[in-house]
Amino acid sequence: MSTTQATTVRCPNCGRTNRVPVAAEGRPTCGHCKQPLPWMVDAGDDDFTEVAERADVPVVVDLWATWCGPCRMVSPALEKVATDLAGRIKLVKVDIDRNPRLSQRFEVQAVPTLLILDQGETVARQTGAAPAPALRQWVEQSITTRKG
């Protein structure tokens, strides 16, 4: 179980550094100001279920590759969206070359491939790079339509 793993995130509100678990229930908040923190983690074949599918919030999955130029362009845009939507989404990055089972499971034919999972179910899918405003609009539309 990878619940002991954590990443370090700077609070966009107060600037304090916080340790955020890779897999956990709920939504991470700043230990100082209690504001929601951006939740950005890496996952792979072995811990994807725990990290992504069991999340309490919608998960944006970035299926990428190190050799992919558009992937390198979309990564900062996704991180901005995750920061802007802190507390509402979790960003999970998956290197498809290191995690072939996930690449096969999600039938990745081009990278980057972006998915939005809601309790493990794919509710939206997009291939290719896009600027942060377009990505944010896509994410917000996808997570808004899931509420009901």
C-alpha positions as CSV (number, residue, x, y, z in Angstrom):
1,M,0.0,0.0,0.0
2,S,1.5,3.4,-1.0
3,T,-0.4,5.5,1.5
4,T,3.0,6.2,3.2
5,Q,4.3,7.8,0.0
6,A,3.9,11.6,-0.2
7,T,4.8,14.5,-2.4
8,T,5.6,18.0,-1.3
9,V,3.3,20.8,-2.5
10,R,3.6,24.5,-1.9
11,C,0.3,26.1,-0.9
12,P,-0.9,28.5,-3.5
13,N,-2.6,30.6,-0.8
14,C,0.0,31.1,1.9
15,G,3.2,29.6,0.3
16,R,3.8,27.0,3.0
17,T,5.2,23.6,2.0
18,N,3.0,20.6,2.8
19,R,3.4,16.9,2.5
20,V,0.5,15.4,0.5
21,P,-0.1,11.6,0.5
22,V,-0.1,10.0,-2.9
23,A,-3.2,7.9,-2.0
24,A,-5.7,9.0,0.6
25,E,-9.3,9.7,1.3
26,G,-10.7,13.2,1.2
27,R,-8.9,16.2,-0.2
28,P,-5.6,17.6,1.0
29,T,-5.6,21.0,2.7
30,C,-2.8,23.2,3.9
31,G,-1.7,22.5,7.5
32,H,-1.3,26.3,8.0
33,C,-4.1,28.1,6.3
34,K,-6.5,25.1,5.7
35,Q,-7.0,26.0,2.1
36,P,-7.3,23.2,-0.5
37,L,-3.9,22.1,-2.0
38,P,-3.3,21.0,-5.6
39,W,-3.0,17.2,-5.7
40,M,-0.5,16.1,-8.3
41,V,1.0,12.6,-8.2
42,D,2.5,9.9,-10.3
43,A,1.0,6.4,-10.5
44,G,1.8,3.2,-12.3
45,D,0.6,-0.3,-13.1
46,D,1.0,-1.4,-9.5
47,D,-0.6,1.5,-7.6
48,F,-3.1,3.1,-10.1
49,T,-6.2,1.5,-8.5
50,E,-5.3,2.8,-5.1
51,V,-4.0,6.2,-6.3
52,A,-6.6,7.1,-9.0
53,E,-9.6,4.8,-9.0
54,R,-10.3,5.1,-5.2
55,A,-10.0,8.9,-5.1
56,D,-12.9,10.8,-3.6
57,V,-12.5,13.6,-6.2
58,P,-12.6,13.4,-10.0
59,V,-9.1,12.4,-11.3
60,V,-7.5,13.9,-14.4
61,V,-5.1,11.2,-15.7
62,D,-2.3,12.3,-17.9
63,L,-1.0,9.4,-20.0
64,W,2.4,10.7,-21.3
65,A,5.8,9.7,-22.5
66,T,9.3,11.2,-21.9
67,W,10.0,11.4,-25.7
68,C,6.8,13.2,-26.5
69,G,7.1,17.0,-27.2
70,P,3.4,17.8,-26.8
71,C,3.4,15.9,-23.5
72,R,6.1,18.3,-22.2
73,M,4.0,21.2,-23.4
74,V,0.8,20.1,-21.8
75,S,2.3,19.1,-18.4
76,P,2.7,22.7,-17.1
77,A,-0.8,23.5,-18.3
78,L,-2.3,20.5,-16.5
79,E,-0.4,21.5,-13.3
80,K,-1.9,25.0,-13.6
81,V,-5.4,23.5,-13.9
82,A,-4.7,21.3,-10.9
83,T,-3.6,24.3,-8.9
84,D,-6.6,26.4,-10.1
85,L,-9.0,23.6,-9.2
86,A,-7.3,22.6,-5.9
87,G,-9.7,20.6,-3.8
88,R,-11.9,19.7,-6.8
89,I,-9.6,17.4,-8.8
90,K,-6.6,15.2,-8.5
91,L,-4.0,15.0,-11.3
92,V,-2.4,11.6,-11.8
93,K,0.5,11.3,-14.3
94,V,1.3,7.9,-15.9
95,D,4.4,7.3,-18.0
96,I,3.1,4.9,-20.6
97,D,6.5,3.5,-21.4
98,R,7.1,2.4,-17.8
99,N,3.5,1.3,-17.3
100,P,2.4,-0.8,-20.4
101,R,-0.5,-2.4,-18.7
102,L,-2.2,0.9,-18.1
103,S,-1.4,2.0,-21.7
104,Q,-3.0,-1.1,-23.0
105,R,-6.0,-0.9,-20.6
106,F,-6.8,2.6,-21.7
107,E,-6.1,1.8,-25.4
108,V,-3.6,4.7,-25.7
109,Q,-2.8,5.2,-29.4
110,A,-1.3,8.7,-29.1
111,V,0.1,10.8,-26.4
112,P,-0.7,12.8,-24.5
113,T,-4.0,11.0,-23.8
114,L,-6.0,12.7,-21.0
115,L,-8.8,11.0,-19.1
116,I,-11.2,12.1,-16.4
117,L,-12.1,9.3,-14.0
118,D,-15.0,9.5,-11.6
119,Q,-14.8,6.7,-9.0
120,G,-12.8,4.7,-11.5
121,E,-15.1,5.2,-14.5
122,T,-13.9,7.1,-17.5
123,V,-16.2,10.1,-18.0
124,A,-14.2,12.1,-20.5
125,R,-11.2,11.5,-22.9
126,Q,-9.1,13.8,-24.9
127,T,-5.9,13.2,-27.0
128,G,-3.3,15.8,-27.8
129,A,-2.0,19.0,-26.2
130,A,-4.1,22.0,-25.4
131,P,-3.5,25.3,-23.6
132,A,-4.4,25.6,-19.9
133,P,-7.6,27.6,-20.5
134,A,-9.0,25.0,-22.9
135,L,-7.9,22.2,-20.5
136,R,-9.5,23.9,-17.6
137,Q,-12.8,24.3,-19.5
138,W,-12.7,20.7,-20.6
139,V,-12.1,19.5,-17.0
140,E,-14.7,21.8,-15.5
141,Q,-17.4,20.7,-18.0
142,S,-16.5,17.1,-17.4
143,I,-16.7,17.3,-13.6
144,T,-19.8,19.5,-13.6
145,T,-21.8,17.0,-15.7
146,R,-20.9,14.2,-13.3
147,K,-22.8,15.8,-10.4
148,G,-26.4,14.8,-10.1
